[in-house]
Amino acid sequence: MKKHRASTFHPLQDSSLLDRRGFMYSLGSGVGSVALSWLLNQERAAASEVTGASAALNPLLAKKPHFPARAKSCIFLMMEGGASHMDTFDPKPKLKEMAGKIFTRDDKQKSNQNSGDRFFTPSPFEFQRYGQCGREVSELFTNLGSCVDDLAFVRSVYAESDNHPAALFQFLTGQAFQGSPSIGSWVTYGLGSVNQNLPAFVVLRDGQPFGGTAAWGNAYLPACYQGTQLRSGALPILDLQPPDEVGRQRQRESLDLLQTINREHSQRNPTHPDLEARMASYELAFRMQTEVPGTLSIEGEPESIRKLYGLDQEQTKAFGTRCLLARRLVERGVRFVQLWSGGWDSHDDILNGHRRAAGKVDVPIAGLIKDLKQRGLLDETIVVWGGEFGRTPDTNEGNHKKNNHGRDHNPGAMTMWFAGGGTAGGTLIGTTDDIGNKAVDQRQSLKDVHATLLHVLGIDHTRLTYYHAGRFKRLTDTAGTVIRDILA
C-alpha cells in the first residue's frame, strides 16, 4: 500500500479552498498589511508635521531626532591610508629603547606584511605638550596643537581588518565588505535635510578611495541618501546645469510633467519606495542649480580667512579649500560632510611620507576648528578625525637594513579625536601598550565610535533601523556603546 504524505495547507495559494480557516487566514493577512501601511504613513506624516511641511511624502524632509541633539551636523575628516598613532598623537618613548631589536609577532598569522624578521622602529618625530590640558602632539601637527583644548582624544580605537578596502568599509559603513550604507547616508536617513536646496550628505575629495565610491554609497537605503561628491574645478557636480538651449522655465515644465507621470505610477505601485526617492532627487537637482554655485564660491571670503585655511600656500591650498567649503556647507544646513586626504600609507620612509601627508592638512584643520569656533558653529558641529587603521611599531628587514623605516597596517590600535558637538575638549581616554601595538585600556570598537556620532546628533543607534533582506538593519548592527567619557 502506498503511503500518502500529509499535504500542507496553504490558504493563500489554494484560493479555491475558501473554507472558514482559509478565509480567516487571508482576512488576517490583509488586515495586518493595511494596519502596517497605515502605521507607516502616520509615522511619515508626523515627520512632515515636525517641519511644518505638508504631509506630501518627501524622504529628505527634516525629521525630529530621538532626543535633544548636541550637534546639528558632522564634518568627518578621513585620513586615507591609515595614519600612524605613535607618530601623531600617541607617543611611545619605549620604542627608542627597543630600536633595532627584533620584534616577533605571535598574535597574528603570517602575511606579506609581517613575514621575516621585524625590527622595532621609534618615531622620527618629536612630541610637545600643548594647551591647558597638556596634550602631547607630534611636530607634524604644530598648528593643530594650538587647538588641543577643544579636542577629545581616544587612543584606544581598534578595527578588524588590515586590508585597505575592507578596513575603510568598516570605518565608514560599519561592515568590512561592500553593500552597507555609509554613516553619512544613515545620518541623512535618520534626520533628513535642513536645507532642501543642497544635498544633505556631501563628499569632498579628488579621485576615488580604496574600494571606490561605496565609501559614501547608500547601499540598500533609497538612492536619495547617498553622498554627493563635489569635485574641484569648474564642474563640481557633473551634469548639474542643463544645456544652454534649455531655459529655466522649460526645464521646470518638463520636470512637472515627469513628476505627474511618476506620481501616477507610484500610486499604482505603492510598494516601490525607490520611485519616491527618485522624484525627490529630481527636485533637489533642480534647486541645486541655483544654490550650489553660490555655496561653492569662496571669492568673497576675506583674505584673513583664506590664509587661516592655508589657501595662500600651495601645499595646503587643495585641502584648505575643502575645509573652507565644509564650513560653508554646514553653515547652510548640510547635515554631513566627508573630507578626504590621502598619502598616509607609509610602508616605507615614515619620516618623509607622514611629513608630506600631515603638511597638507595641519594648517587647514586647525583653521577649520578655529573658524567654526569663532562663528559659534563648533558647538553645533561634531568634527571627527581618523583613518581606517593605525600602524605597526616595527618595520620589515629590508627597510631596516636600508635605514628607510616605515610602518605596516595595524587594526589593533589607532587614535581618533573629536571636536565640538557636545564633546569635552581637552579630554583623553584609552591607552595602547608600551609599543603601540594593541589597544589595552578602555578599548573602543568602531561600532562604539558610530554609536557615539549618532548619539551627539540626537539619534539612538539601536532605533535607527531599515528593513532589508529579512531583518531590521542598522549602522552598528548588534553592538555599539556610546563613548560617554568624551562627552561634556
N, C-alpha and C positions, 0 to 999 in steps of 0.2 A: 504494500500500500504506500502510495506516495505521501510524503509529509508536506503539508502546506504551510509555508512560512506566514506567520501572522502579518497581515497588512497593517501599515501605519496610516492613520487617517490624517489627511492634510486638507482641512476645510477651505483654505484659500486656493488650493489647486483644484480640488474636486468640486467645482462650482455647481455641478448638477445635484450634489447631495446636500440639499438645503434642509436638513433636519434641525431640531432645536439646538443641538450642540454646535453645529456649524454656523447657524445664524448668530448665536450669541458670541462665538469666537470672532466672526467677521465684524459684528457690530462693535465689539470691544476694541478691535484694532482700529476701526475707523474713528471712533470717539477719541481714542488715545492720540491719533495723528492730528485731529482737529484741535485737541487741547494743547498739544505741543506747539502747533503752529500759532495758536492764539497767544500762548505764553511768550514765545519768541518775538512776536510782533509787538506785544505790550512792552517788552524789555527794550526793544529798539525805539519805540515811540517815546519811552521815558528818556532815553538817551538824547533824543531830539529836543524834548522839552527842557532839558538841562540848559541848553544854549539859547533857548528862545526861538529856535528854528522851527520850521514846520515839521510835521510828522512824516514828510516825504523821506523815503529811505535813502540815506546818504552815509556810506561807510566811513567817510572822513570827517563827519561832524565831531566836534569836541565832546568828550564824554567826562562824566564825573569820575574822579579817582575813587578807589575803595575807601580811602581815609585821607585826611588833610595832607597834602604833599609838601615836602621840604623843598623840592625843586620842580620847575616847570619844564626844563629841557636838559639835554645832556650833550656834552661835547666829548667825544671818545677819541683820544689820541693814540693811534695804533702804530707802534714801533715795529714794523715788519722785519722779520728775520730773527728776532729774539735778542734783546739787549742783555748784556751780562750784568747781573745784580751786584757781583763783587767788584765791578769796575764803575758802578754808578752810584748806588745808594745803600749798599750793604758791605762795608769794608771788612776784609778778612786779614788782619795782620799775621795770623798764624801761617798763612801761605808764604810769607817771607822766610819763616823758619824752615819751612818744608821745601823751599825752592830747589829744584833739581833732583829731588828724591822720587823714586818710583812709586806711583800710586796704582794699587791693584783694585780693580772694581769687582767686588764679589756679590753685588746685589742685582746684577743685570746680565742678561745673555749677551754673548759677544756679538758685535756688529762691526760694520766697516768703520764706525766712528770710535770704537773703543778697543779694537784688536791691537795686539802687540803691546810693548811697554808704553806706559803713560807716565808723564812727569808733571809733578806739581808746578803750577805757574802762578807766581804772585802778580798782583795788579801793577801795571806800569804807571798808574795814576796816583797822585797824592790826594788825600782827603782833608777837608777842612770843616770845622763846625760853623754853622750859620744860625742866625736868628736867636730869639729868646729861648726857643726850645733846645738850642744847641745841637741841631741835627747834623750828622756827618754827611757831606756831599762831595762827590768826586770833582776834581778840577775840570772835568768835562762839562759840568753844569754850574759854572760860576755865576751866571746870570740868574738861573733858576734858584740858586742858593739863597738869593735875597727874598724868595717867596716862601721859604720853608714853614714859616709860622702860619701859613694858610693851607699847608698840605698835610694830609693824613696818610702816613706810610703803613703799608702791610708788607712785611718782609717774608712772609711765610705762605705765599700762594703756591699751589702746585697744580700741575696738569697731568695728563696720562700718556700723551704721545710725544715722541721725539722726531716725528716726521712733519715737515712744514705744513703741507695742506691739511692733514688730519688735526694737527695742533691748532692751526688757525681756525678751522671749522669749530672745534670745541671752544676756543676762546670767544668766538663771535656768535655761535649758534647753540652752544651747549652740547652738541654731539660731534664726535670725531669722524664724521662722514657727511657727504652731501645729502641734501634732502630735508633739512630743517631750517626754519625761518631764522634770519638774523635777529639779534637783540633789538636793533632799530625797528625792524618790522613788528616785533612783539609790542614794543612801546607804542608804535603808531596804531596798531590794532586795539590796544587797551585804552588809549587816551584820545585817539583821533587827532585832528589838526586844529590849532588855534587860528592860523591864517589860511583861509580857503583859497588864497591866490598863489601859495607857494607849496612845494612838496613838504610833507611833514618829516620826511627822512631823506637827508641829503648826504652824499658821499663826495669827498674832496680828495682826489688823488690823480696821478697820471699813470697810464699803463694799467696792467692787470696784476693782482696779487697771486700768490701761490694758490692754486685751486680755482682761479677765475672769479667771476662776478657772483658766485654763490655766496661769497662772504657778506654780501648785502642783499641777498635774494629773499623773496617772500616764501619760497618753497610751497607748502600746501595752504598757506594763507591766501586770501584773494589778492590778485595782482596789484591792486591799488596800494598795498602796504610795502611794496619793495622799495629799496633805496633808489634815489635818482642821482646819477653821477653828473657832477658839474666838472667839465674839463677846462683846462687852461686854454687860452687863445680866444679867437674871435667867435667861436661857436661853442659855448659852454654846455649847451644841450643840443644834441643833434636833431635836426628837423623841427626845431621849435617854431620857427617862423614859416608862414605859408609862402608860396611863390608870389612874385611881385604882382602878377596879374589877378591874384585872388585878394580882393579887398576885405576889410573887416566885416562889413555888412553881409557880403556874400558868404563869408565863412560862417557867420552866425546863423544865417538862414539854412545853410547846409547841415550844420550841427543840430539845429532844432528839428529838421526833418529826420535826421538819423536817430535822434533821441526818441521821437514819436514812434518810429518803427521798432526801436529796441524795447520801449516800454510795452508795446502791444505784444511783442514776442515774449517779454518777461512775464506778462500776465498769463500767457498760455503755458509758460514753463517756470512755475514758481520755485522749483527745486534746483535751479541753476544760479547760485549767487554770484558766479563769475561775471555774468552779464551785467549785474548791478555795479560791480567794481569797474567794469569796462566803461559804462556810461559816466561814472564819476570821474574816471581818468580823462575822458574826452573833455569834460567841462573844465577840469583842472588845467589841462594843457592849453585850453583857450585863454583862461585867465592868466596863466603864467607868461603869456606873450607880452603882457604889459608890465607885470610885476618883476619878473626876473632881471631884465636889463638894468633897471634902477637899483635893485638889490646888489648886483654884482659890480656896479660902477663904483670904484673907490677913488676916482679922481677928486672928489670933493672932500676927502679926508685931509685934515691938516697935516703939515709936514711933521709935526711932533708925533702924531700917531703913526705915520708911515715909518718914522725912524724907530719908534718904540717896538714895532714888529719886525724890524730888520729889513725893510724894503729898500733901504739905501745901500745894502751890501749884496753883492752877487751871490755869496754863499747861502744867505738866509732869505733871499727875496722870494723864492718859489714857495717854501713852506710858510714864510711870513705872510704871504698873500692869502694862503689858505686859512691861516689862523685869523686874519682880519675878516675874511669872508664868514668864518664861523661865528665871530662876534656879531656881524651884521645880520646873519641869518637868525640866530636865537633872539636877537633884539626885535626881530619882526615876527616872532612866534613860531619859528621852526622847532619842532619837537626834539629831533635827534640829528646830530651832525657827526659824521665819522671822518676823521682826518688820518691820512696815511703818510708815513715816511719810512723808507726802506734803508738798506745798507748795513743792518746790524748783524748780519750772518758772518761773523768774523772767525772762521775756522783757522785762518792764517793771519798773522800780524794784527793782533788785537789793538796794538798801540795806534797804528795809523787808521785801521778800519773803523774803530769806535770813535776816534777823534774826528774823522770826516762825518760820520753819521750824527754825532752829537753837535758838531759845528753847524749843521743845517737847522737844528731845532731849538737849541738852548735859548737864544735871544727871542725867537718868535713865541715860544711857550711862556717864557717869563713875561713878555709883553702882553700876551693874551690874559694871563692871570691878573696882571696889574690893571689892564684896561677894563676887564669885567668888574673888578673891584671898585674902581673909581666911578663907574657908571651905575653902581648899585645892582649889577646883574649877577655878581658872583653868588649872592645869597640865594638866587633862584635858578642857578645853573650848576649842575654837577659836572665837573671836569675829571676825566679818568685817563691815566697814563699806564701803558703796559705793552708787552709783546706776547707772542704765542708761547714762549717758554723762556727759562733762564739759560745759563751756560755753565759748562763744567769747570772745576777748579784745576784742570790739567790740560796738557797738550800732547799731541802724539809724538812718537820718537823722531820722525822726520823733521818736524818743526823745531823740536828741542835741539837737535844737532845743528840746525841752521840758525839757531837763536832767533827764530821767527815765530814766536809763541802766539798761538791762537787758542780758541776755546770751542768745544763742540756743544751740541744740543743737550739741554738738561731740563726735562719737565718736572723734576723733583723739587725744584726751588726757583722762585723768581720773586721780584719785588714789583708791587704796583703802588701807585699813590692816587689819592682822590683830593679834590679841592672844591669848596663851595657846596651848595645844595644841602646845607644842614650837617655837613661833616665837621669834625672837630679839628681845626687846623693845629699843627704842631704835635699831633699825637703820633705814636709809633707802637705797633703791635706786632707780635710774632718774631721768631728768630730762626735762623738756619744753623747748622752745625758749624764747628770751628773753621771748616774749609769751604763752606758754602755749597756743599754737595746736596744736602737734603733740608727741607723744612722740618723742624723738630718741635717747635712750641707754638701753640695757637695756630695750627695748620688750617689753611683756608682753601677749599676747593674752588674751582671756577664756578660751580653751581652756587656757592656761598657769595661769590662776587656778583653774580647775576641777580640773586635774590636781594642783595643789598641795593643794587642800582634800581631795581623795580621798586623797592621799598621807599627810597628817597623821592621817587616820582609819584608816590601815593598808591602803588599797586601791590596787592598781596600776591606774591608769586604762586601761591597754591590755588588762587582763584582765577588767575589769568589762563584760561584754557581754550582749546579749539578742538572740536571733534573731528578726528581724521583716522582712517584706517582701523575703525572699530573701537577706538577709545579716545578719551579726552586727553590731548597732549598739552604740554606746557614747556616753557623755556627751561625750567630747572628739572623737568622730568619728575622723578620720585624723590628728590633730595633737595638740599639747599637750606641754609640757615643765614639769616641776616647778621652781618658783622656789626653788632651794636656798639662795640668798643671804639669804633671810629666815628660814631655819630655824636653830635653835640647835644 
